[in-house]
Amino acid sequence: LKHYQAFVNISYSNPPYQHPIRDSIGQYKVRREGVLTFTFNVESAIAAKWGEIADDDFVAFLNAHLDLMRFTPHRIKMRPLLANWKAISGMPMEQETFLSALASDFNMVVPYLEYMVKACPEASTQILFRLIPSLKRTGANMYLATSLFLNMEDLLVTLRDMEAYMLFNPQNPTGHYKLSLENSTDFAVAQQLLLLDRWECVVNRRNRRVDVSQRGNQSQLRNECHQGRSLHLSVNTLNEWVIPEFGEFECDYVTSYHPKKGSKPLSDALWESLMMVMYDSPCSPQNRLKVLKSISHQFFLSALHIRQMVGFFRQDLDREDALVFFWPRVVDKYNAKVFRVRFEKQEDVVRLQERLGYVSFFPYMQPENAKFRFNMSTYEQRLAASLFVTLMLREMPGNIKDPMYERPDGSRDPLTMGVPRSWADFKGCPSEGIFSGWYSCAPENRDFEFRRRLAETYGYYDSKIMAVTKEPDIMWWTGLTEPPGDVLDLLEFFISRFQNCDEAFRKIVSTSDTKSQLITLRVFQTALRTMECGKFKGEDETKRLQAIFRYLDPGGEGSISLDEWRVLGQLWSEFDLTIREFVQFLTIAFGEDLHDAWDALDDDGSGSLSEEEWFDAVEKIGYFGPARVIFALLDYTDDGDISSEEFEVLEKYKKAPLEKH
C-alpha cells in the first residue's frame, strides 16, 4: 500500500507532515520531533486482496482472512510441534502457554486437535475450547471438532462456555451481542464482528452506498459499549479500537445485506410446519430464538411469515429479537407495515429503531401514521428527519402533522410556519435538539416512484426487486391502533353488514341526492342514520362523526373519495387477517376441529366466555396476538360475552389445508 492509503486522519504537531522516504540503504527516515497521530487503515488492501469474494459471502471472507493473517504450518513442521505438546503432558501451566500461542497465531485443522486430545486427554476440554475458533468455519469442522470431546458432560459444560461462538451465525450476524472478553471464544466472536464490519464497509464503498450508519462512520455496529461506557466517546470508528482481553463488550450488529431478485420465501406449508414444531417444543422462548437464529441464513421469509412468527412470543423483547434476526431475510420489505403494526406500543418501535437503525428501519413505502421523535445530534436520526421532510415536500407540504422542535435548552418551537424546507437537505438540519411529529398522506398525493427510490438509496433495497415492484404489489395497510376508537367501531358496524368497504362506500353514495362519487359530511351522517347505526348515539354524536370524517379525509378537501375511503379497507384487511391468523393458530394447537379449541378455551364448560375469561384463556394456550380485537368481532351481540354459537363464526375464516412439501 502507498503511505496515503494506509495512514489516514493524520494530525501532526509541527505541520506540514510528509511521509518518510527510504534513504540510500533502504531505511525510512522518520522524524524525531513532534507528536503524530493517525489511523492505520488497510481497507483498500482488503478490497484488492479479496475482490473475488462475493459481497455477501461473509464466511468466505472470514476464512480468507484467517488464511492471510494467521500462520498455517506445513504438516512436516507440525510433527515436532505436536511432539513438544506431548512432552508437556501433565504440565498445566506449560500447556496453557502452548495453547495460547496456537490460538492466537495458528490455523488449525481437526486432525491436529484429535492428536492433541489423545496425547493429553487430561487437557481435552481446554484444547477444544481454545482451538475450535482457530478452525475454518464450516459445518463439517464444527461437527468433527465437537465429536472429539471424551464424554457428554465435558461436551455440554464446554459448549455452555462457548455458547456465543457456537451460536454466532456469520452469514446472518444481525443481532445483539454481550461478550465477556476474558472468554477466548467470546473474544473470537468480537474479533469476527469487527472483521465483518470492515468487510461490509469495503463492500458499501465499492457499491457507492449512502452512509446510513449510526454515527456517520460507515459502521454496521451500533450502540457499542465496553465496560458499560460508550466506545464512540473514545474512538471515531471501531477500526481504531484494540480489543482488550478483559471486560464486557456489548453491541448491536446490522448487516447491509438484503435479499436479491430471485430469492424465494419458504412455502406457507413448510413455514406452518416449522411454526408447529416451535409451538410444540418444550424449550424456552429464548432457546427457540437461538435455534431460529442459527439457521436463519438458510431461508427467506415473507412479511406475512414475520407477522405470524412474532405472535408466538409473549414477551416484547422476544418478539423484537425474532424480527431483528430475520430482518435481513425478508424478501418483501416493501410490505413491512404488515408486521410493523404488530408492535403496537411506540416504545417497542423505538427499541427496534435503536437496534436496526433509524434509516434502515425507516417506513419507506408506507410512512402513513408513522410517529417519530429524532435526536438531531445523532447522525442517522438527523438523516431520517431529513428523509421525512424531503418526502413531505415531494408529496404535499403539511404532511408532517403536529411538528415540534425542542431546543437544547428545553424550549419548544411548534413550527407554526411549517417545517423549514432547508431541513430536506441533511446539511441544513439542526445538529442538536429534538424533532417530533407524525406523517400523513392522502392516497392521491402519494409519490410511489419517489418512495421506491428512497428505499433503494437509503434502505439498500435491491434495485432489481424494486424495479419490478408496482403500486398494486404493495399490501397497503393500517394498524388497529392507528385510527381513533370510533373509526374501529364504525368498521365493526360495516363488517357485520357488508362484504367489503367498497360495498359500504357504494351504499353511502347511493343515499345522496346527487350523482357525485364523493361522500360529504352531510351524506355521511344521513347514510348512517338510514342504516340505523346506533354506535354513536348521544349528545356528542355529531362531534364524533365529524372526527371520523376528518380521519377519512386526510387531504382536508371536505369530501371523501373512494381511494381515501379505502383506508377503511386497509383496517378491514387487518381485522380479517388477525382473525385468520388466530384460526390458523388454533388449528396448529388443536387440529382442524374448532370445537376442540372451544372446549380448551371454555375449560369450565359454561358455554360462554366473558372478556376477562377470554384473555386468560387465549394467553393460557400461548396466543399473544391482539386478543381484544378478536373478542370484539366475535361478540357481535355486544353483550360482553362470547357464546359457543358466536365462536362458530370462525369456521368461515379457516383456509383449505396446504399441501406439505
Secondary structure, DSSP 8 states (H G I E B T S, - for coil): --HHHHEEEEEESSS------B-TTS-B----SS-EEEEE--HHHHHHHTTTS-TT-HHHHHHHHHHHHSB---HHHHHHHHHHHHHTTT-HHHHHHHHHHHHHHB---HHHHHHHHHH-GGGHHHHHHHHGGGS---HHHHHHHHTT-SSHHHHHHHHHHTHHHHH--TTS--EEEEEETTSHHHHHHHHHHHHHHHHHHHHHHHTT-----SSSS--SEEEEEETTEEGGGT-SSGGG----SSSEEEEEE-------TT--B--HHHHHHHHHHHHH--S-HHHHHHHHHHHGGG-BB-HHHHHHHHTT--SHHHHHHHHHHHGGGBTTGGGTHHHHTT--SHHHHHHHHHHH-TTTT---S--TT-EEEEETTSHHHHHHHHHHHHHHHHH-TT-EEEEEEE-TTS-EE--TT-S-GGGGSGGGS-SSSEEEEEE---GGG--HHHHHHHHHHHS---HHHHHT--GGGS-----TTSS-HHHHHHHHHHHTT-SSHHHHHHHHHHTSSS--SSEEHHHHHHHHHHTT--TT-STTHHHHHHHHHHHH-TT-SSEE-HHHHHHHHHHHHHHHHHHHHHHHHHHHHH-S-HHHHHHHHSTT--SEEEHHHHHHHHHHTT--S-HHHHHHHH-TT-SSEEEHHHHGGGGGG--------
